[in-house]
Amino acid sequence: MVSEKEINESLKNLFPICRSLTGEGNDRTINFLKKEILNGGKIKSIKSGENVFDWKVPPQWEIYDAYVINKFGKKIIDFKKNNLHVVSYSVPFEGKLTKQELLNHLHTLPDKPETIPYRTSYYNKNWGFCCTHNLISSEDFVGPFQVLIDSHIKDDGVLNWLEYRKKGSSDDEILISTYLCHPSLANDNLSGLVMASFLMRELDKIDTYFSYRLVIVPETIGALCFLSRAETKKIIGGMVVTCVGGPDKLSIKEGFDSSHWINEAAHLSLKNHTQGDYIKYPFIPDGSDERQYSTPGFKIVTPSIHKSKYYEYQEYHTSDDNLEFISALNILESIKVHIKWIEYIESYCYPERIMKHGEFQLGKRGLYPTLGGTLNQPLHEENKSGFQNRTFDNEIISGKHLEAFHWLMHLCDGKKSNFEIAKLSKIDLDVINESIQLFEKKKLLKLNK
């Protein structure tokens, strides 16, 4: 399992990088993830100006330096100290401005006067700075100001993203999507980049039925670029990984179909981990890239599990969303919850009895109490029953398993999923899955995927 130290080192290396829809910062991030965590992956590209559905891929944006110097020669805003100081995709500018002229290009948060906001201007040619509100009322804010934004808008550039595919025994894919377009914002979404990459590394260690495709894209336009090139008919569901490192309770934003088994598997993972103490947000067509995956042409169900969901914490889209706000331990917790989610996804099947008529004789297979007459008595759940201690392949068979055996014999017609059987029987899915495995080992069931 990934260590706290590994996560902290990755966060420390990636946090200072200025990321956006395109550019050198994105490429540095992609190459780090590819080399240091994933040990592989493919970089995909689309040229600037290319049409992608109803959108056009923007020019490539590079930012080298940006600052504001006051009347006294003091640099009062400096991109090199905090990359949130520049409005993302600012066009080049150099000149001397009055106080009012500069204020027309400044963004602050009056209700959080010591905090720098995060702002973008992706599809409108403009330039600007973000700073603390206290700066503009300070003795340093005296003009005229010397202003520089040393950026480059490259019309013949590219938009890059990273894909990593873990091959399963089936070509049916589970999508794991996260985004890299934000600069130095820790929870949104450096935590998602790091968590999703380490999650894939853990998945690589095990055999899976489904194939898993990690896509690391700039939000919205990058997801659309990916979808324009992907074999989407193979994608049967997925997850959007965002905001997984904060201090708040675990939460879920449901996929657009709340009854879909991918959505149910996410809830089961959270219930298992938190004993039901988590926050539930219904699907709305807003937020992250579930907006693209859920549109009528794709209809891919992609819930999200978070720790401090976007929009819901005060530090969101500000300089307060820093490495002090998140922790490696919170990211580790999110990894564990996502691994359990994937375990439930992997378990999804349509169990079918091999022999269709009558009950199985469980006793001769070691799956029934050796002492008769104990059923439906308190003794039945205790070790004295002669059943609680019975093991099969190192698994303890309990009274709950026996109850599940009866439901499996009744419901396993190859048309009902294990998720449906758990709901119909009102038995925990973990117990149903363990019982299915026992029946399969005894060659009483076959599992249809």
N, C-alpha and C positions, 0 to 999 in steps of 0.2 A: 504493500500500500504506500502511496505517496506520503512523504514526511512533511511535517510543519516547516522544517528548514528549507526543503525544496520549493515549497510554495512561497515562502518569504523571499527567497533569492530571486525567483521569477518576478514577483511583484516589484521588488526593488529595481530590477533591470528594466522593466517595461514601463513603470509609472512615468518617468520623465519624458518619454517620447511623445512628440506632437503628432497625433493621428487625425485623419480627416477622411473624406470620401476617397481620396487618392493621395499619392505622393510618397516621398521617401520614408516618412515616418511609418506608414502602413507597411512598406516593404521591409523595413527593419524589424517590425513586430512579427510579420509573417515568417521571416527567416529565423528569428529567434525561436518561435514556437515549433517550426519545422525541425530545427537542428537540436534544440536543447530539451524539448519535451516529447514531441511526437516521433522523432527519428524517421521522418519521411513526410510524404504528402505531395500534392501537385499544386503548383501555382497556376491559376487560370486567369485569363486576361480578356478584356473587351476594349476596343479602341474608343477614345473620346469622339463624340459626335455620332456614334452608332445608335440607331433606334432600338429600344427594348420595350416592347409592348407600347404603352402610351407615353413612355419617357425617352429622354435622350441622355446618353452617358455624358457627364460633364467633362470639361477640360481638366487636365491634371493640374493640381495646385501644389506649389512648393513655397515654403516660407523659410527665409534665411535669418532675418532679423526684423525687429520692430521696436520702436521706442518713442517716448515723448520726453523732450528736454525743456525745462522751464526757463524763465528769463535769466536765472542766475547760473545756468549751465548744469543744473542738477537733473539727472535722469530720473523722472518720477514714475514712469511706466516702462517696464522692460520685459519684453517677450522672453529673453534668455533666463530670467528669474522665475517666470511662471507663464507657460504657454497658453493659459486661459486669457491672458491679457489681450490677445488678438482675436477679433471676430474671424471665425474659420472661413476661408475662401476670400479673405480681403484682397482686393486688387492692389497693385503697387501704388504707392503715393509717397511724395516727398514735398515738403513745403513748410512755410512759416504761417502759423494761424493765431488768430485772436482767441481770447477765452471763449467767446460765444461760438465761434466757428468750430473750435475743438469740442465743445459741449454737444454740438449737433452729431458728433461721431462717438460719443462716450456712452457706455451702458453701465449702470450701477444698480444696487439693491438698497433703496433707502431704509427698508425695514431690517436689513442686515448690513449695517454700515461698515463692518470690517471684513466683508466677504466679497470675493470677485465672482461675478456671474459668468456663465458659459453661454455664448451666443454664436450663431452661424448665419451665413448668407450664401448658401450653396448655389441658388439659381437666380440670384439678382446681383448684378455687378455693383459692388459697394465696398466700403472699407470702414473699419471701426476698431475701437479699443474697449476693453472691459477693465474696470478698476473698482476699488473700494469706494463707497459713497463718502467716507470721511476724507478721502484725498481731495475732493473738489471744494471742500470747505476749509482746507488746511492752508497754512502760510506758504506751503510749497506750490500751491496752484496759482501761479502768477505768470501771465503771458507777457510778450508773445512766446509761443511755443514752437520749437523745432520738432517736426514730426516726420518719421520715416516708417514706411512699411515696405520692406525689401522682400517682395514675393514675385512669383512668376506664374502666369496663367498659360498653360501649354495646351493649345488647341489640338495638337497631334499627339497627345499623351495617351495613357491607358488607365483603366481601372483594374486592379488586381485583387484576387481573393485566393484563399487557400482551401483545398479539399483534401480530406483524408478518409479513405474507405477501409473499413475492417470487414473482410470477407467472412460471411457465415455459410452455412450449408445451403441456404436459400438465397436467391437473388432478390427477394423482397427486402426492401430497405426501410430502416428506421432513420429518420433525419434528426441530426443534432445540430442546431443552427445557433450561432452566436455572432456578435458584431464587433468591429474594431475601429469604428469611425470617430470615437471620442478621444480627445487628448488626455490630459492628466486628470482623469476622473476615476476614482478607485473602485467604487461599487458598481457604477454605471460607466463602462462595463469591463474594466480590467479584470474584475473578479470573475466575470463570465468567460472571458478569453482563457484565463489560466485554469479555471475549473473544468471547462469543456475539454481542454487539451489533456489534462491529467486523467480525466474520465476515460478518454479514448485510449490512453496508455494502459489503464487498468483493464479495459475491455479486450485489448490485444492479448492479454495473458490467458484468456479463456476461450473455449470453443462456444460458438453461438449458433443458433438456428438462423436468426435474421442477420442480414448484413447491416452495418451501421456506417452512415456517411456524415462526417463532421464537415460543416461548411462555416468558414470564418470570413464574413463579408462586411463591407460597409452597409449600414442599415438602409433599408428601403431599396435604393437603386442597386446595391450589391445583391440583395436577395432576388430582385427581378432579373439581374444578369445571370445569376445562377439558374433560376427557373427557366430562363430562355434557352439554356444549353443542356438542361438535365433530362434524363429519362424519368419524368415525373410519375408515369404510370406504375413504376416499380416502388414508389414511396407510399407505404401504407399508413404512415403516421409519424409522429416525431415530437420534438420538444424544442422550445426556444430558451436558451440559457442566458439569463441576464440578472444582474443584481443579486448575487448569491453569497456576498461576503459581509453583509451588514449585521448590526447587533440585534435586530428585531426578530420576532417570531417567524418561523417558517410559514410560507403562504403559497397558495396556488392561484394562478389565473387559469380558469378552465379553458379547454379547447371549445370551438364553436358548437360541437356536438357533445353535450355533457354526458350522454349515455354511451359514448364510444368507449371501447375497452381500453384504449390508450389513456383516456381521461380517468377511467375507473382505476387503472393500475397506478396512476399518480396519486390519487386519493388514498389507495391502500398503502402505498409506501409512506405517506405522511402520517396516516393513522397508526401504522406500525411503529414509526419512530417517535411520535409525539403523544401517543395514547389519545389521539383526537384533538389535541390542543394546538390547532393551527388556524390560520386565517384563510377564508375562501373568498375569492373575487370571481364573479361571473364573467363570462366572455362578453366583451364589447369589441367592435371593429376599430380599436384604437390601441396604441401602445407600441409594440415592437413589430418584428417581421411576421408574426401570426397574421397581420393584416394582409400580407401578400399570399401566404400559404393557404389562407382560408377562402380566397376569392373563388367565384363559381367555376373557373376553368381548372382549378387545382383541387380544392376541397380537401386539403391535408390538415388533419386535426393535430394541433401542436400546442398543448398546454405548457405553462411555465411554472416552475417551482422557484421561489425566491427566499432570500433572507434580506429584508428591507427592500420592498418592491418600489420600482420607479414611481414617481409622483407622490409616494406615501411617506417619504422622510424629508425633513427640512433641509438636509444637506444636498439634496438632489440638484444636479446641474449647477453646482457652485464649487468654489475652491475648498469648501468644507468637506466635500466628498474626496477625502485624501486617505493616505495609508493609515492614519490614526483612526479613521472611521471604521475600517474593515479589519479583519484579522484572518490569519491563516487557519486558525481553529474553526472559525465559522465556515470558511471555504471547505475544509475537510468534512465538516458536518454535512454540507450540501452535497459533496461527492458521495458520501455514504447513502444519503437519501436517494440520489439519482441511481446509484448502483442497485439499491433495493427496487426502485422503479423498473429498472431494466430486467431484474430477476423476474418480476411479475410479467413484463412484456414477453420474456423468453418462455414463460410457462404457458402462454396462451395456446390453447389447443381445443380440439373437439374429440374427447375420448369416446371410443366405440368398443362395446363388448365384442369379444371374438365369438363367444357362445351366447346366443340371444335368448335362450329359453330357461326360465326358472332361476332360482338363486344359485350362486356358486357354493360349493361345499368348502367353506373357509377353514374349518377345523383341520382338514387333512393338509392344508397349506400353511398351517401355523399362524392363521390370521383370526382365530376365534378363541374365546376363553376355554381353558382346560377344565374349569370348574363350572358346572351347570347351575342354573337357578339364581345367578347373581345379578342378572340384568335388571335395570330400573330400581336398584337398591343402592343406598349410600355406599355399601361395600364395593359396588362395581367400580367406583372411581379410585379406590384405594389399592395399595400394593397387595393387601390380603386376598384380593380377588383371584390371584393366580394369572391375571392378564396384564396388569399394569407393567410388570417387569419383563414381559415377553418382548424380545427384540428381533428385528429382522434387518440384516445389513446394518447393524449398529444403530438402528432407530427404535426408540421405545414406542410401542403401539398402545395407545390409550383408549379409553372408552369413547372419546370423541372420534377417533379414527374408525372404531367399529360403527358408530352412527353414520360416518361418511361412507363406509363400505356399503351400507344398505342403500343410501341415496345413489351411489354410483351404479349399483346393480339395477336400480330403478330408472335412472336418467341417461345412462351412457349409450345413446343411440347414434352417436356420430353427428348429430345435428345441433346439439347444445354444447356451448363452450364450457370450460371449467369455471369461467367467471359467472355464467348463467347458473350453473349447478350450485355454486356457492350461494348465490342469492336465493334460489328456489329452496335450498335446504336450510338456509340461515346458519350455515357453518362457515367458519373463517376460511378464506381462500388458502391460507398456508396449510391448514389441515386437509382440505380437499386435494391440494397439490401433492402433499406427502402420501395421501391415500392412493391417488392415481399412480404415483411412482411405484408403490408397493404392488398394486394390481398389475402394472405393466411388467414388473420384474417376474411376477408369477405367470406372465403370459395370459392374463385374463382380459387385457385391454390392448388396443392399438391407439396411437395418438395421431390424429389427423390435424394438420396445420392449415 
